[in-house]
Structures are given as C-alpha cells and as structure tokens.
Amino acid sequence: MKILAIRFARLGDVILLLPALTSIKRSLPDSLLTLLTGHRCAPIAELCPAVDEVISVDRIAMRDGPVFRAMMEAKKLVSDIRARHFDAVVDFHSFRETNLLTALSGARFRLGMRRSGAAYLKGCFNQPPVDEDKTLHVSEMFQRVAASLPGVVRHGLDESILAIPDPVKRWAEQAAAPGSRLTLYVDAPAPDRRWLPQFFAAVADHAVENLGAQVLVISSSSNAQIADAVRKSSHHSDRLSLFQDLNLSGLAALIGSSRLLVSNDTGPMHLGPALAVPTLGLFSVGLPEHFRPTGRHDRFLKGMPIERISVESVIRETCQMWVTACPGLRR
C-alpha cells in the first residue's frame, strides 16, 4: 500500500506529525509511506525511519512568486504525485491547495482533517472528514487523523522516533567536552517567546556548579547575539559550548546527545521529545495545551510575559528532571 501524507507549516508542526506517521508505519509495516512537506522541514522528516520517502516543496515561493512559475511548479508537482500511484492520501494540513492536490492525486482513498473555522473542499475527499478538536494537543489530533486509516492504531512512543546518522552522531559527541549534557535552546522567532539570556546563564551556572553538567547553548545564526549574551552573563563561560549555525541534522544530533533540554517555545523544542530526551518548555504567548513537549517525563512552565518565569522555578524543574533522567538516554 502506497500512502501519501501531506503537511506543510512550521518545523514544530512537522515534528509533531511524526508520531502519527510512526503509528501508521508500525500498524502497516508493508506500506510505503511518503511525506509531502516544506523544503525547510524535509531534513527532519528524512531522519524519521517511519517515512520512506520525502517530497519537498518551497510552498512560500510558489505562493508569493510569479504566477506563471507557480502554475508550472504546481503542474509539475501534480504530475509527480499522480505518477507515483498512491493508494491513499491523508491531508493533515487541509488548505484549499492541499485539498485540491489530494483530489488530483488519483488515490482511491482520500482522507482529510477539517480545520476549525477554515475552508474545507468536501468534494476533494471520499472519506468522512476528521474534525479538528481544539481541546486536543496537536500531536494527539494528528494521531486521531492517522487512526482513520483502515488498520491503523495508535502506538505509544517512549523511545526516539528519529535516527541520527552515525557520522553526525559522532560529530555531536566530539563537538563539546565529554560528560552529561544540558542543552539550552535560547532562541525563538519572536522576542516575546525568548526567556532572557541572563536567566539562561543563571541556569547554566547552577547546572555547572551543582550538577556537573556540560552546557550546550544553541541559537540560530540570525540571532547569534542571544547565545553570545548567555555566555557573557555566565560565571562559567569556559564550560559553555555555543552553537549558532547548525543545520537540522546537527541540531537534532546535539539535542539527542543531551541528558536534558531546556527550550523556549519554538520548533526545536519538539526535537527533545522526538529524540526521547526529557524536555522543559518555557511558554509565554504560546498554548501549552496544544504545543507542550509531549514526552512522558517532559514539563513546561508559563509566564506572561515570559520574564515572569522565575530563574528559581526553572532551576528547580531542571534539577528534578536531571536527577530522574535516565543516563541511558544519552546518545
């Protein structure tokens, strides 16, 4: 059975879809599972053993670029999808264009999630819609959609659902000093989602002094100054390893090498649960009921504004999670 799953959007959304795709693959192990997603998220999908193939599209460029070019790219994509002769298509995104792509796929089984308050082109599907439930976590909602495929049951996932290639794993092991690692993801796209650098520095100092941790501080290259500010505020700057220009596989490898992840509410936070690394999420404007880290040992704190999350509360949660984290989680 050849199955196409469709999901674009942000990194966190795609990572949160992977448990549902893993349930599909474990329920239907002989299936060929393909994911159509955005080109920026494709490298993470390629690390998921449940996904056999990834089709990547620069959807934003198609939407905002010249109309003629967009039409040609869309035609090429439809031709590619039809040529693969999928038996089933599941639209986890449910935008008008993904609805239409589902219809044009030629698959005999076409299923879609109907988003609350959004357009849904009923005629594009031949299965009853799965209505979005805003009371559920996003990952749980994806599991509900996946379970509408015949033969699919939800699988509990307490282990990693990503497989880091050995060369990248070896690089991550050698990229910082040996020892149990605490990773701090200090970046986020919006300022109101970023806990203060000096607060992260205080957590790092406590971890060095009291937990014997090797601390990894990670930010994007566009916000490298945030990681620099953490190091500048720390009393143990020599024990902090900064990473400010990672690709997604390198980011996943470093998080996967950690005993604990403390992260702002942003896409990379979800790599912790996907790699079975205990994760503490720091929330402000985001909705933890929909996007909290999903691992069995994960926790979150919320403050509005985010500065209201006290250093003391993060240190307390970090220490408790550090003690209970299994050293065997270290990759």
GITA-V435075 format. One line per field, one symbol per residue. phi: phi as a letter, one per 40 degrees, with the letter a starting at -180 (. if undefined). psi: psi as a letter, one per 40 degrees, with the letter a starting at -180 (. if undefined). Layout:
phi->???
psi->???
This chain:
phi->.bbbbbabgcddcccccccccccccccbcccbbbbcaccccdccdcccccccabbbbccccccbcdccccccccccccccccccfccabbccbgcdccdccccccgccbbbaccccgbcacdccbbbdcbccbccccdcccccccdcccdgcbcbcbbbcbbbcddcccccccccacchcbbbbccbacbdcbbccdccdcccccccccbbgccbbbbacccbdcccccccccccbcccbbcbbaccccccccccccccabbaccadddccddcbgbdbbcbbbccbccbbccbccbcaabbabccccccdcccccccccccccccdcccc
psi->hhhhhhhbaidddddedddddddddddgdeihhhhhiiddeddddeehddhdihhihgdddddeahddddddddddddddddeefidihhgedfiddddddddedeiehhiihhiheiihgdeeieiiihhhheeiidddddddddeehhehihhhgeiheihhiddddddddeeiiiihhhhhheiidhdeehiiddddddddddddddefihhhhhiiddfdddddddddeiefdeehhhhegiidddddddddeidihhiigidddeddddefhhhhhhiceigdddeiieideiiiihihideehidddddddddddddehhdeeh.
